[in-house]
Amino acid sequence: MTQSNIWVTPQALKTSQMLIDDLHINDGVGLASILNVSPVFSNFEAVSLWVQDKLTSDYERFSSYEVLRGSLVGSVPAFLQGDCW
C-alpha cells in the first residue's frame, strides 16, 4: 500500500489491507464511487475509508472481518469482481 494522506484508525488500516490482499484489489480509481466514497480517492484509500466508516457507524456488527468482507463483496457489482471475490 502506498503512502496516503488519509487518516484511519490502525484497526481500519489493518483490516483494509487484509481486504485488499484477500480480494486482490488493484490500486487505481473507480472503486471509490461504488463504495460511496469521494471519487478523488484511489481504490486503496477508498477501501480504507469505507472500512473506517463501517467500523464507526456500527462497530458491533462490522468488527468481524467476515462480515466486513461480505459487505464489501455485496457492494461491488458481480461483473466487476475478480475470481478471488
PDB file with one MODEL, atoms N, CA, C and O in Angstrom:
MODEL        1
ATOM      1  N   MET A   1       0.857  -1.173   0.000  1.00  0.00           N
ATOM      2  CA  MET A   1       0.000   0.000   0.000  1.00  0.00           C
ATOM      3  C   MET A   1       0.904   1.237   0.000  1.00  0.00           C
ATOM      4  O   MET A   1       1.861   1.305   0.772  1.00  0.00           O
ATOM      5  N   THR A   2       0.614   2.181  -0.833  1.00  0.00           N
ATOM      6  CA  THR A   2       1.429   3.378  -0.934  1.00  0.00           C
ATOM      7  C   THR A   2       1.059   4.377   0.152  1.00  0.00           C
ATOM      8  O   THR A   2       0.005   4.267   0.779  1.00  0.00           O
ATOM      9  N   GLN A   3       1.926   5.343   0.367  1.00  0.00           N
ATOM     10  CA  GLN A   3       1.679   6.396   1.352  1.00  0.00           C
ATOM     11  C   GLN A   3       0.430   7.173   0.963  1.00  0.00           C
ATOM     12  O   GLN A   3       0.209   7.477  -0.209  1.00  0.00           O
ATOM     13  N   SER A   4      -0.379   7.489   1.964  1.00  0.00           N
ATOM     14  CA  SER A   4      -1.640   8.162   1.699  1.00  0.00           C
ATOM     15  C   SER A   4      -1.791   9.363   2.615  1.00  0.00           C
ATOM     16  O   SER A   4      -1.155   9.442   3.666  1.00  0.00           O
ATOM     17  N   ASN A   5      -2.629  10.285   2.213  1.00  0.00           N
ATOM     18  CA  ASN A   5      -2.899  11.464   3.029  1.00  0.00           C
ATOM     19  C   ASN A   5      -4.178  11.329   3.842  1.00  0.00           C
ATOM     20  O   ASN A   5      -4.629  12.303   4.446  1.00  0.00           O
ATOM     21  N   ILE A   6      -4.768  10.144   3.868  1.00  0.00           N
ATOM     22  CA  ILE A   6      -5.976   9.945   4.660  1.00  0.00           C
ATOM     23  C   ILE A   6      -5.588   9.465   6.052  1.00  0.00           C
ATOM     24  O   ILE A   6      -4.496   8.934   6.257  1.00  0.00           O
ATOM     25  N   TRP A   7      -6.495   9.658   7.003  1.00  0.00           N
ATOM     26  CA  TRP A   7      -6.266   9.136   8.342  1.00  0.00           C
ATOM     27  C   TRP A   7      -7.394   8.186   8.684  1.00  0.00           C
ATOM     28  O   TRP A   7      -8.570   8.539   8.596  1.00  0.00           O
ATOM     29  N   VAL A   8      -7.026   6.980   9.076  1.00  0.00           N
ATOM     30  CA  VAL A   8      -7.972   5.996   9.595  1.00  0.00           C
ATOM     31  C   VAL A   8      -7.321   5.350  10.809  1.00  0.00           C
ATOM     32  O   VAL A   8      -6.107   5.436  10.987  1.00  0.00           O
ATOM     33  N   THR A   9      -8.123   4.709  11.635  1.00  0.00           N
ATOM     34  CA  THR A   9      -7.590   4.055  12.826  1.00  0.00           C
ATOM     35  C   THR A   9      -6.685   2.892  12.418  1.00  0.00           C
ATOM     36  O   THR A   9      -6.806   2.363  11.313  1.00  0.00           O
ATOM     37  N   PRO A  10      -5.785   2.500  13.308  1.00  0.00           N
ATOM     38  CA  PRO A  10      -4.938   1.342  12.999  1.00  0.00           C
ATOM     39  C   PRO A  10      -5.756   0.084  12.672  1.00  0.00           C
ATOM     40  O   PRO A  10      -5.372  -0.691  11.796  1.00  0.00           O
ATOM     41  N   GLN A  11      -6.868  -0.120  13.363  1.00  0.00           N
ATOM     42  CA  GLN A  11      -7.711  -1.285  13.081  1.00  0.00           C
ATOM     43  C   GLN A  11      -8.290  -1.214  11.670  1.00  0.00           C
ATOM     44  O   GLN A  11      -8.301  -2.213  10.951  1.00  0.00           O
ATOM     45  N   ALA A  12      -8.767  -0.041  11.276  1.00  0.00           N
ATOM     46  CA  ALA A  12      -9.319   0.118   9.928  1.00  0.00           C
ATOM     47  C   ALA A  12      -8.233  -0.083   8.873  1.00  0.00           C
ATOM     48  O   ALA A  12      -8.482  -0.686   7.830  1.00  0.00           O
ATOM     49  N   LEU A  13      -7.042   0.417   9.141  1.00  0.00           N
ATOM     50  CA  LEU A  13      -5.935   0.261   8.193  1.00  0.00           C
ATOM     51  C   LEU A  13      -5.562  -1.211   8.039  1.00  0.00           C
ATOM     52  O   LEU A  13      -5.401  -1.704   6.922  1.00  0.00           O
ATOM     53  N   LYS A  14      -5.426  -1.906   9.163  1.00  0.00           N
ATOM     54  CA  LYS A  14      -5.066  -3.328   9.123  1.00  0.00           C
ATOM     55  C   LYS A  14      -6.142  -4.137   8.396  1.00  0.00           C
ATOM     56  O   LYS A  14      -5.831  -4.979   7.553  1.00  0.00           O
ATOM     57  N   THR A  15      -7.397  -3.877   8.727  1.00  0.00           N
ATOM     58  CA  THR A  15      -8.495  -4.614   8.105  1.00  0.00           C
ATOM     59  C   THR A  15      -8.588  -4.312   6.615  1.00  0.00           C
ATOM     60  O   THR A  15      -8.813  -5.219   5.813  1.00  0.00           O
ATOM     61  N   SER A  16      -8.416  -3.049   6.238  1.00  0.00           N
ATOM     62  CA  SER A  16      -8.488  -2.704   4.813  1.00  0.00           C
ATOM     63  C   SER A  16      -7.339  -3.349   4.043  1.00  0.00           C
ATOM     64  O   SER A  16      -7.529  -3.772   2.903  1.00  0.00           O
ATOM     65  N   GLN A  17      -6.159  -3.434   4.640  1.00  0.00           N
ATOM     66  CA  GLN A  17      -5.037  -4.097   3.974  1.00  0.00           C
ATOM     67  C   GLN A  17      -5.320  -5.590   3.794  1.00  0.00           C
ATOM     68  O   GLN A  17      -4.954  -6.179   2.777  1.00  0.00           O
ATOM     69  N   MET A  18      -5.970  -6.192   4.783  1.00  0.00           N
ATOM     70  CA  MET A  18      -6.355  -7.602   4.666  1.00  0.00           C
ATOM     71  C   MET A  18      -7.344  -7.797   3.516  1.00  0.00           C
ATOM     72  O   MET A  18      -7.212  -8.737   2.732  1.00  0.00           O
ATOM     73  N   LEU A  19      -8.333  -6.905   3.419  1.00  0.00           N
ATOM     74  CA  LEU A  19      -9.319  -6.989   2.335  1.00  0.00           C
ATOM     75  C   LEU A  19      -8.659  -6.804   0.973  1.00  0.00           C
ATOM     76  O   LEU A  19      -8.948  -7.541   0.029  1.00  0.00           O
ATOM     77  N   ILE A  20      -7.781  -5.828   0.878  1.00  0.00           N
ATOM     78  CA  ILE A  20      -7.082  -5.548  -0.381  1.00  0.00           C
ATOM     79  C   ILE A  20      -6.269  -6.764  -0.817  1.00  0.00           C
ATOM     80  O   ILE A  20      -6.282  -7.141  -1.989  1.00  0.00           O
ATOM     81  N   ASP A  21      -5.563  -7.374   0.135  1.00  0.00           N
ATOM     82  CA  ASP A  21      -4.764  -8.561  -0.186  1.00  0.00           C
ATOM     83  C   ASP A  21      -5.651  -9.762  -0.511  1.00  0.00           C
ATOM     84  O   ASP A  21      -5.421 -10.465  -1.495  1.00  0.00           O
ATOM     85  N   ASP A  22      -6.656  -9.986   0.317  1.00  0.00           N
ATOM     86  CA  ASP A  22      -7.539 -11.142   0.170  1.00  0.00           C
ATOM     87  C   ASP A  22      -8.311 -11.115  -1.149  1.00  0.00           C
ATOM     88  O   ASP A  22      -8.462 -12.143  -1.810  1.00  0.00           O
ATOM     89  N   LEU A  23      -8.792  -9.943  -1.520  1.00  0.00           N
ATOM     90  CA  LEU A  23      -9.612  -9.808  -2.725  1.00  0.00           C
ATOM     91  C   LEU A  23      -8.811  -9.374  -3.953  1.00  0.00           C
ATOM     92  O   LEU A  23      -9.373  -9.183  -5.031  1.00  0.00           O
ATOM     93  N   HIS A  24      -7.499  -9.219  -3.785  1.00  0.00           N
ATOM     94  CA  HIS A  24      -6.611  -8.823  -4.885  1.00  0.00           C
ATOM     95  C   HIS A  24      -7.085  -7.534  -5.546  1.00  0.00           C
ATOM     96  O   HIS A  24      -7.182  -7.445  -6.770  1.00  0.00           O
ATOM     97  N   ILE A  25      -7.377  -6.547  -4.722  1.00  0.00           N
ATOM     98  CA  ILE A  25      -7.829  -5.250  -5.230  1.00  0.00           C
ATOM     99  C   ILE A  25      -6.623  -4.482  -5.750  1.00  0.00           C
ATOM    100  O   ILE A  25      -5.621  -4.332  -5.050  1.00  0.00           O
ATOM    101  N   ASN A  26      -6.724  -4.003  -6.967  1.00  0.00           N
ATOM    102  CA  ASN A  26      -5.655  -3.204  -7.566  1.00  0.00           C
ATOM    103  C   ASN A  26      -5.825  -1.749  -7.182  1.00  0.00           C
ATOM    104  O   ASN A  26      -6.943  -1.254  -7.039  1.00  0.00           O
ATOM    105  N   ASP A  27      -4.684  -1.063  -7.014  1.00  0.00           N
ATOM    106  CA  ASP A  27      -4.788   0.369  -6.799  1.00  0.00           C
ATOM    107  C   ASP A  27      -5.135   0.994  -8.139  1.00  0.00           C
ATOM    108  O   ASP A  27      -4.863   0.423  -9.195  1.00  0.00           O
ATOM    109  N   GLY A  28      -5.710   2.117  -8.083  1.00  0.00           N
ATOM    110  CA  GLY A  28      -6.190   2.798  -9.284  1.00  0.00           C
ATOM    111  C   GLY A  28      -7.387   3.612  -8.875  1.00  0.00           C
ATOM    112  O   GLY A  28      -7.456   4.091  -7.743  1.00  0.00           O
ATOM    113  N   VAL A  29      -8.315   3.777  -9.761  1.00  0.00           N
ATOM    114  CA  VAL A  29      -9.510   4.562  -9.465  1.00  0.00           C
ATOM    115  C   VAL A  29     -10.750   3.799  -9.910  1.00  0.00           C
ATOM    116  O   VAL A  29     -10.666   2.843 -10.681  1.00  0.00           O
ATOM    117  N   GLY A  30     -11.896   4.236  -9.413  1.00  0.00           N
ATOM    118  CA  GLY A  30     -13.159   3.656  -9.823  1.00  0.00           C
ATOM    119  C   GLY A  30     -13.935   3.005  -8.696  1.00  0.00           C
ATOM    120  O   GLY A  30     -15.166   3.015  -8.704  1.00  0.00           O
ATOM    121  N   LEU A  31     -13.236   2.442  -7.731  1.00  0.00           N
ATOM    122  CA  LEU A  31     -13.908   1.748  -6.637  1.00  0.00           C
ATOM    123  C   LEU A  31     -14.552   2.718  -5.658  1.00  0.00           C
ATOM    124  O   LEU A  31     -15.552   2.386  -5.021  1.00  0.00           O
ATOM    125  N   ALA A  32     -13.992   3.906  -5.534  1.00  0.00           N
ATOM    126  CA  ALA A  32     -14.497   4.888  -4.561  1.00  0.00           C
ATOM    127  C   ALA A  32     -15.971   5.204  -4.777  1.00  0.00           C
ATOM    128  O   ALA A  32     -16.753   5.183  -3.826  1.00  0.00           O
ATOM    129  N   SER A  33     -16.353   5.492  -5.997  1.00  0.00           N
ATOM    130  CA  SER A  33     -17.752   5.858  -6.238  1.00  0.00           C
ATOM    131  C   SER A  33     -18.695   4.683  -5.984  1.00  0.00           C
ATOM    132  O   SER A  33     -19.837   4.890  -5.573  1.00  0.00           O
ATOM    133  N   ILE A  34     -18.241   3.471  -6.219  1.00  0.00           N
ATOM    134  CA  ILE A  34     -19.055   2.286  -5.943  1.00  0.00           C
ATOM    135  C   ILE A  34     -19.274   2.134  -4.439  1.00  0.00           C
ATOM    136  O   ILE A  34     -20.335   1.690  -4.000  1.00  0.00           O
ATOM    137  N   LEU A  35     -18.264   2.506  -3.657  1.00  0.00           N
ATOM    138  CA  LEU A  35     -18.345   2.382  -2.196  1.00  0.00           C
ATOM    139  C   LEU A  35     -18.903   3.642  -1.535  1.00  0.00           C
ATOM    140  O   LEU A  35     -18.875   3.765  -0.311  1.00  0.00           O
ATOM    141  N   ASN A  36     -19.402   4.562  -2.328  1.00  0.00           N
ATOM    142  CA  ASN A  36     -19.941   5.834  -1.822  1.00  0.00           C
ATOM    143  C   ASN A  36     -18.901   6.650  -1.060  1.00  0.00           C
ATOM    144  O   ASN A  36     -19.184   7.255  -0.026  1.00  0.00           O
ATOM    145  N   VAL A  37     -17.705   6.642  -1.600  1.00  0.00           N
ATOM    146  CA  VAL A  37     -16.601   7.454  -1.089  1.00  0.00           C
ATOM    147  C   VAL A  37     -16.285   8.465  -2.187  1.00  0.00           C
ATOM    148  O   VAL A  37     -16.475   8.180  -3.370  1.00  0.00           O
ATOM    149  N   SER A  38     -15.810   9.625  -1.804  1.00  0.00           N
ATOM    150  CA  SER A  38     -15.482  10.639  -2.803  1.00  0.00           C
ATOM    151  C   SER A  38     -14.566  10.051  -3.878  1.00  0.00           C
ATOM    152  O   SER A  38     -13.584   9.384  -3.551  1.00  0.00           O
ATOM    153  N   PRO A  39     -14.875  10.288  -5.151  1.00  0.00           N
ATOM    154  CA  PRO A  39     -14.087   9.701  -6.231  1.00  0.00           C
ATOM    155  C   PRO A  39     -12.668  10.256  -6.364  1.00  0.00           C
ATOM    156  O   PRO A  39     -11.925   9.820  -7.243  1.00  0.00           O
ATOM    157  N   VAL A  40     -12.285  11.186  -5.529  1.00  0.00           N
ATOM    158  CA  VAL A  40     -10.911  11.694  -5.585  1.00  0.00           C
ATOM    159  C   VAL A  40      -9.922  10.708  -4.963  1.00  0.00           C
ATOM    160  O   VAL A  40      -8.711  10.877  -5.101  1.00  0.00           O
ATOM    161  N   PHE A  41     -10.428   9.684  -4.282  1.00  0.00           N
ATOM    162  CA  PHE A  41      -9.555   8.733  -3.599  1.00  0.00           C
ATOM    163  C   PHE A  41      -9.254   7.522  -4.473  1.00  0.00           C
ATOM    164  O   PHE A  41     -10.079   7.089  -5.277  1.00  0.00           O
ATOM    165  N   SER A  42      -8.055   6.991  -4.292  1.00  0.00           N
ATOM    166  CA  SER A  42      -7.656   5.771  -5.003  1.00  0.00           C
ATOM    167  C   SER A  42      -8.441   4.579  -4.454  1.00  0.00           C
ATOM    168  O   SER A  42      -9.116   4.691  -3.431  1.00  0.00           O
ATOM    169  N   ASN A  43      -8.349   3.455  -5.129  1.00  0.00           N
ATOM    170  CA  ASN A  43      -9.038   2.252  -4.666  1.00  0.00           C
ATOM    171  C   ASN A  43      -8.598   1.858  -3.257  1.00  0.00           C
ATOM    172  O   ASN A  43      -9.435   1.512  -2.424  1.00  0.00           O
ATOM    173  N   PHE A  44      -7.299   1.906  -2.984  1.00  0.00           N
ATOM    174  CA  PHE A  44      -6.799   1.541  -1.654  1.00  0.00           C
ATOM    175  C   PHE A  44      -7.332   2.501  -0.594  1.00  0.00           C
ATOM    176  O   PHE A  44      -7.781   2.074   0.470  1.00  0.00           O
ATOM    177  N   GLU A  45      -7.281   3.793  -0.888  1.00  0.00           N
ATOM    178  CA  GLU A  45      -7.803   4.784   0.059  1.00  0.00           C
ATOM    179  C   GLU A  45      -9.302   4.599   0.260  1.00  0.00           C
ATOM    180  O   GLU A  45      -9.801   4.709   1.380  1.00  0.00           O
ATOM    181  N   ALA A  46     -10.017   4.320  -0.822  1.00  0.00           N
ATOM    182  CA  ALA A  46     -11.467   4.137  -0.738  1.00  0.00           C
ATOM    183  C   ALA A  46     -11.827   2.959   0.159  1.00  0.00           C
ATOM    184  O   ALA A  46     -12.757   3.054   0.960  1.00  0.00           O
ATOM    185  N   VAL A  47     -11.106   1.860   0.033  1.00  0.00           N
ATOM    186  CA  VAL A  47     -11.366   0.700   0.890  1.00  0.00           C
ATOM    187  C   VAL A  47     -11.096   1.058   2.344  1.00  0.00           C
ATOM    188  O   VAL A  47     -11.878   0.701   3.225  1.00  0.00           O
ATOM    189  N   SER A  48      -9.997   1.759   2.605  1.00  0.00           N
ATOM    190  CA  SER A  48      -9.673   2.163   3.981  1.00  0.00           C
ATOM    191  C   SER A  48     -10.747   3.076   4.562  1.00  0.00           C
ATOM    192  O   SER A  48     -11.164   2.897   5.707  1.00  0.00           O
ATOM    193  N   LEU A  49     -11.188   4.040   3.785  1.00  0.00           N
ATOM    194  CA  LEU A  49     -12.234   4.955   4.256  1.00  0.00           C
ATOM    195  C   LEU A  49     -13.565   4.234   4.436  1.00  0.00           C
ATOM    196  O   LEU A  49     -14.305   4.523   5.377  1.00  0.00           O
ATOM    197  N   TRP A  50     -13.868   3.311   3.555  1.00  0.00           N
ATOM    198  CA  TRP A  50     -15.100   2.533   3.653  1.00  0.00           C
ATOM    199  C   TRP A  50     -15.091   1.683   4.926  1.00  0.00           C
ATOM    200  O   TRP A  50     -16.085   1.629   5.650  1.00  0.00           O
ATOM    201  N   VAL A  51     -13.962   1.022   5.191  1.00  0.00           N
ATOM    202  CA  VAL A  51     -13.836   0.215   6.415  1.00  0.00           C
ATOM    203  C   VAL A  51     -13.982   1.103   7.639  1.00  0.00           C
ATOM    204  O   VAL A  51     -14.692   0.749   8.581  1.00  0.00           O
ATOM    205  N   GLN A  52     -13.315   2.256   7.636  1.00  0.00           N
ATOM    206  CA  GLN A  52     -13.416   3.170   8.779  1.00  0.00           C
ATOM    207  C   GLN A  52     -14.860   3.596   9.001  1.00  0.00           C
ATOM    208  O   GLN A  52     -15.325   3.646  10.140  1.00  0.00           O
ATOM    209  N   ASP A  53     -15.565   3.899   7.933  1.00  0.00           N
ATOM    210  CA  ASP A  53     -16.968   4.299   8.050  1.00  0.00           C
ATOM    211  C   ASP A  53     -17.813   3.176   8.649  1.00  0.00           C
ATOM    212  O   ASP A  53     -18.648   3.422   9.520  1.00  0.00           O
ATOM    213  N   LYS A  54     -17.600   1.951   8.187  1.00  0.00           N
ATOM    214  CA  LYS A  54     -18.364   0.811   8.717  1.00  0.00           C
ATOM    215  C   LYS A  54     -18.067   0.605  10.197  1.00  0.00           C
ATOM    216  O   LYS A  54     -18.987   0.380  10.984  1.00  0.00           O
ATOM    217  N   LEU A  55     -16.803   0.678  10.585  1.00  0.00           N
ATOM    218  CA  LEU A  55     -16.438   0.484  11.991  1.00  0.00           C
ATOM    219  C   LEU A  55     -16.993   1.599  12.866  1.00  0.00           C
ATOM    220  O   LEU A  55     -17.404   1.354  14.000  1.00  0.00           O
ATOM    221  N   THR A  56     -17.007   2.813  12.349  1.00  0.00           N
ATOM    222  CA  THR A  56     -17.514   3.954  13.113  1.00  0.00           C
ATOM    223  C   THR A  56     -19.032   3.907  13.236  1.00  0.00           C
ATOM    224  O   THR A  56     -19.581   4.209  14.296  1.00  0.00           O
ATOM    225  N   SER A  57     -19.706   3.531  12.164  1.00  0.00           N
ATOM    226  CA  SER A  57     -21.169   3.576  12.167  1.00  0.00           C
ATOM    227  C   SER A  57     -21.806   2.423  12.935  1.00  0.00           C
ATOM    228  O   SER A  57     -22.856   2.606  13.552  1.00  0.00           O
ATOM    229  N   ASP A  58     -21.194   1.237  12.911  1.00  0.00           N
ATOM    230  CA  ASP A  58     -21.786   0.077  13.599  1.00  0.00           C
ATOM    231  C   ASP A  58     -20.686  -0.923  13.955  1.00  0.00           C
ATOM    232  O   ASP A  58     -20.577  -1.990  13.352  1.00  0.00           O
ATOM    233  N   TYR A  59     -19.879  -0.554  14.945  1.00  0.00           N
ATOM    234  CA  TYR A  59     -18.713  -1.366  15.302  1.00  0.00           C
ATOM    235  C   TYR A  59     -19.104  -2.790  15.680  1.00  0.00           C
ATOM    236  O   TYR A  59     -18.442  -3.748  15.280  1.00  0.00           O
ATOM    237  N   GLU A  60     -20.173  -2.926  16.447  1.00  0.00           N
ATOM    238  CA  GLU A  60     -20.576  -4.261  16.893  1.00  0.00           C
ATOM    239  C   GLU A  60     -20.819  -5.199  15.715  1.00  0.00           C
ATOM    240  O   GLU A  60     -20.418  -6.362  15.739  1.00  0.00           O
ATOM    241  N   ARG A  61     -21.465  -4.690  14.710  1.00  0.00           N
ATOM    242  CA  ARG A  61     -21.773  -5.508  13.533  1.00  0.00           C
ATOM    243  C   ARG A  61     -20.548  -5.742  12.659  1.00  0.00           C
ATOM    244  O   ARG A  61     -20.309  -6.864  12.213  1.00  0.00           O
ATOM    245  N   PHE A  62     -19.773  -4.697  12.412  1.00  0.00           N
ATOM    246  CA  PHE A  62     -18.693  -4.771  11.434  1.00  0.00           C
ATOM    247  C   PHE A  62     -17.315  -5.055  12.025  1.00  0.00           C
ATOM    248  O   PHE A  62     -16.317  -4.955  11.311  1.00  0.00           O
ATOM    249  N   SER A  63     -17.233  -5.402  13.295  1.00  0.00           N
ATOM    250  CA  SER A  63     -15.925  -5.719  13.874  1.00  0.00           C
ATOM    251  C   SER A  63     -15.433  -7.091  13.418  1.00  0.00           C
ATOM    252  O   SER A  63     -14.262  -7.420  13.606  1.00  0.00           O
ATOM    253  N   SER A  64     -16.305  -7.887  12.828  1.00  0.00           N
ATOM    254  CA  SER A  64     -15.925  -9.192  12.285  1.00  0.00           C
ATOM    255  C   SER A  64     -15.406  -9.018  10.853  1.00  0.00           C
ATOM    256  O   SER A  64     -16.057  -8.385  10.021  1.00  0.00           O
ATOM    257  N   TYR A  65     -14.233  -9.584  10.579  1.00  0.00           N
ATOM    258  CA  TYR A  65     -13.654  -9.494   9.241  1.00  0.00           C
ATOM    259  C   TYR A  65     -14.589 -10.095   8.193  1.00  0.00           C
ATOM    260  O   TYR A  65     -14.780  -9.524   7.119  1.00  0.00           O
ATOM    261  N   GLU A  66     -15.164 -11.239   8.509  1.00  0.00           N
ATOM    262  CA  GLU A  66     -16.033 -11.916   7.543  1.00  0.00           C
ATOM    263  C   GLU A  66     -17.267 -11.083   7.195  1.00  0.00           C
ATOM    264  O   GLU A  66     -17.709 -11.074   6.046  1.00  0.00           O
ATOM    265  N   VAL A  67     -17.819 -10.387   8.183  1.00  0.00           N
ATOM    266  CA  VAL A  67     -18.978  -9.523   7.919  1.00  0.00           C
ATOM    267  C   VAL A  67     -18.561  -8.355   7.027  1.00  0.00           C
ATOM    268  O   VAL A  67     -19.264  -8.015   6.076  1.00  0.00           O
ATOM    269  N   LEU A  68     -17.420  -7.745   7.336  1.00  0.00           N
ATOM    270  CA  LEU A  68     -16.918  -6.642   6.503  1.00  0.00           C
ATOM    271  C   LEU A  68     -16.643  -7.121   5.079  1.00  0.00           C
ATOM    272  O   LEU A  68     -17.014  -6.458   4.110  1.00  0.00           O
ATOM    273  N   ARG A  69     -16.000  -8.260   4.961  1.00  0.00           N
ATOM    274  CA  ARG A  69     -15.679  -8.807   3.644  1.00  0.00           C
ATOM    275  C   ARG A  69     -16.968  -9.051   2.852  1.00  0.00           C
ATOM    276  O   ARG A  69     -17.064  -8.679   1.683  1.00  0.00           O
ATOM    277  N   GLY A  70     -17.942  -9.670   3.489  1.00  0.00           N
ATOM    278  CA  GLY A  70     -19.213  -9.935   2.820  1.00  0.00           C
ATOM    279  C   GLY A  70     -19.919  -8.662   2.394  1.00  0.00           C
ATOM    280  O   GLY A  70     -20.522  -8.603   1.323  1.00  0.00           O
ATOM    281  N   SER A  71     -19.840  -7.649   3.235  1.00  0.00           N
ATOM    282  CA  SER A  71     -20.466  -6.372   2.911  1.00  0.00           C
ATOM    283  C   SER A  71     -19.759  -5.694   1.735  1.00  0.00           C
ATOM    284  O   SER A  71     -20.411  -5.117   0.864  1.00  0.00           O
ATOM    285  N   LEU A  72     -18.438  -5.765   1.713  1.00  0.00           N
ATOM    286  CA  LEU A  72     -17.683  -5.179   0.599  1.00  0.00           C
ATOM    287  C   LEU A  72     -18.002  -5.914  -0.701  1.00  0.00           C
ATOM    288  O   LEU A  72     -18.269  -5.284  -1.724  1.00  0.00           O
ATOM    289  N   VAL A  73     -17.975  -7.229  -0.660  1.00  0.00           N
ATOM    290  CA  VAL A  73     -18.289  -8.019  -1.852  1.00  0.00           C
ATOM    291  C   VAL A  73     -19.709  -7.712  -2.328  1.00  0.00           C
ATOM    292  O   VAL A  73     -19.957  -7.610  -3.530  1.00  0.00           O
ATOM    293  N   GLY A  74     -20.635  -7.564  -1.385  1.00  0.00           N
ATOM    294  CA  GLY A  74     -22.014  -7.256  -1.739  1.00  0.00           C
ATOM    295  C   GLY A  74     -22.207  -5.858  -2.290  1.00  0.00           C
ATOM    296  O   GLY A  74     -23.209  -5.584  -2.952  1.00  0.00           O
ATOM    297  N   SER A  75     -21.257  -4.966  -2.024  1.00  0.00           N
ATOM    298  CA  SER A  75     -21.349  -3.588  -2.502  1.00  0.00           C
ATOM    299  C   SER A  75     -20.851  -3.417  -3.934  1.00  0.00           C
ATOM    300  O   SER A  75     -21.176  -2.433  -4.598  1.00  0.00           O
ATOM    301  N   VAL A  76     -20.071  -4.369  -4.398  1.00  0.00           N
ATOM    302  CA  VAL A  76     -19.462  -4.266  -5.728  1.00  0.00           C
ATOM    303  C   VAL A  76     -20.234  -5.161  -6.700  1.00  0.00           C
ATOM    304  O   VAL A  76     -20.423  -6.346  -6.426  1.00  0.00           O
ATOM    305  N   PRO A  77     -20.680  -4.611  -7.827  1.00  0.00           N
ATOM    306  CA  PRO A  77     -21.420  -5.425  -8.800  1.00  0.00           C
ATOM    307  C   PRO A  77     -20.617  -6.665  -9.223  1.00  0.00           C
ATOM    308  O   PRO A  77     -19.396  -6.602  -9.368  1.00  0.00           O
ATOM    309  N   ALA A  78     -21.305  -7.768  -9.414  1.00  0.00           N
ATOM    310  CA  ALA A  78     -20.659  -9.048  -9.722  1.00  0.00           C
ATOM    311  C   ALA A  78     -19.755  -8.976 -10.954  1.00  0.00           C
ATOM    312  O   ALA A  78     -18.701  -9.611 -10.988  1.00  0.00           O
ATOM    313  N   PHE A  79     -20.161  -8.213 -11.955  1.00  0.00           N
ATOM    314  CA  PHE A  79     -19.355  -8.164 -13.181  1.00  0.00           C
ATOM    315  C   PHE A  79     -18.015  -7.448 -12.984  1.00  0.00           C
ATOM    316  O   PHE A  79     -17.140  -7.538 -13.845  1.00  0.00           O
ATOM    317  N   LEU A  80     -17.846  -6.746 -11.874  1.00  0.00           N
ATOM    318  CA  LEU A  80     -16.575  -6.080 -11.580  1.00  0.00           C
ATOM    319  C   LEU A  80     -15.694  -6.887 -10.637  1.00  0.00           C
ATOM    320  O   LEU A  80     -14.536  -6.535 -10.412  1.00  0.00           O
ATOM    321  N   GLN A  81     -16.232  -7.956 -10.092  1.00  0.00           N
ATOM    322  CA  GLN A  81     -15.486  -8.759  -9.135  1.00  0.00           C
ATOM    323  C   GLN A  81     -14.558  -9.723  -9.864  1.00  0.00           C
ATOM    324  O   GLN A  81     -14.911 -10.300 -10.893  1.00  0.00           O
ATOM    325  N   GLY A  82     -13.375  -9.881  -9.307  1.00  0.00           N
ATOM    326  CA  GLY A  82     -12.423 -10.829  -9.877  1.00  0.00           C
ATOM    327  C   GLY A  82     -12.715 -12.242  -9.401  1.00  0.00           C
ATOM    328  O   GLY A  82     -13.681 -12.473  -8.673  1.00  0.00           O
ATOM    329  N   ASP A  83     -11.887 -13.177  -9.811  1.00  0.00           N
ATOM    330  CA  ASP A  83     -12.058 -14.580  -9.438  1.00  0.00           C
ATOM    331  C   ASP A  83     -11.913 -14.818  -7.941  1.00  0.00           C
ATOM    332  O   ASP A  83     -12.478 -15.778  -7.417  1.00  0.00           O
ATOM    333  N   CYS A  84     -11.177 -13.971  -7.246  1.00  0.00           N
ATOM    334  CA  CYS A  84     -10.918 -14.150  -5.817  1.00  0.00           C
ATOM    335  C   CYS A  84     -12.075 -13.697  -4.945  1.00  0.00           C
ATOM    336  O   CYS A  84     -12.078 -13.969  -3.745  1.00  0.00           O
ATOM    337  N   TRP A  85     -13.036 -13.027  -5.503  1.00  0.00           N
ATOM    338  CA  TRP A  85     -14.133 -12.489  -4.708  1.00  0.00           C
ATOM    339  C   TRP A  85     -15.126 -13.581  -4.410  1.00  0.00           C
ATOM    340  O   TRP A  85     -16.133 -13.335  -3.747  1.00  0.00           O
TER     341      TRP A  85
ENDMDL
END
